[in-house]
Amino acid sequence: MILFLAIALLAQSAQPQPPARYRFKVVKSFAHDPRAFTQGLEFRDGTFYEGTGLNGRSSLRRVNLNDGQVLQQTPLSSQYFGEGITVLKDRILQLTWQAGTGFIYDRKTFKQTGQFKYPGEGWGLTNDGKNIYMSDGTPQIRIWDATTLKELRRITVKSGNRPIDQINELEWIDGEIYANVWQTDFILRINPSTGTVTGIIDMTGLLDGNNGTADVLNGIAYDAPTKRLFVTGKLWPKIYQVELVRVQ
């Protein structure tokens, strides 16, 4: 009997912990260009850095927090569909969707200083200062060396034993990766070592009222010094500062 109980306890302890569940509370909203097809979003030194998509409309932008005005912008050639971005020291990296080509910019001038290649599609980017994390629409997140941009390894995003695909825009927040799941109202919190989903954030109902051509939720930014969390979507007229509320 004691042996049976011990085996049962070991089996139970081996089961993965279910992800924590969260809703949100809106703290404040800010203006956002409703023509911006947001693909990547980061917050640094008081402003947003934003990568936008669609052929002929893709760009890299620096955007004023308070009024949504574009302070600095460089367009991509119309052959490219812009995707995720990440700010890494004095550089900004930007992916493209299906061209297998990424661009490197000087952070201050937005002048393009280089390109890089990768197989498959490009979706989201973030970094922890040493490594870059890249999504491609599958359950996998690629991990690159931040200096060489060479792939080091991959993790598979999974809840329990189930892989989760459509992983899109990424943001590094306090040791975890937050990720939009494309065409849903969910943001995942992901362990960057194992790919395990540690939390599921339900953002249903965030975009208030009738907002015309607004598209899906996409865009996560974090102001680390003040711990402010911002979210938006493609063609959304607002960026929202939110607080997470655990419900389970």
Secondary structure, DSSP 8 states (H G I E B T S, - for coil): -HHHHHHHHHHHHHS----EEEEEEEEEEEE--TT--EEEEEEETTEEEEEE-STTT-EEEEEETTT--EEEEEE--TT--EEEEEEETTEEEEEESSS-EEEEEETTT--EEEEEE-SS----EEE-SSEEEEE-SSSEEEEEETTT--EEEEEE-EETTEE---EEEEEEETTEEEEEETTSSEEEEE-TTT-BEEEEEE-TT-S-S--TT---EEEEEEETTTTEEEEEETT-SEEEEEEEEE--
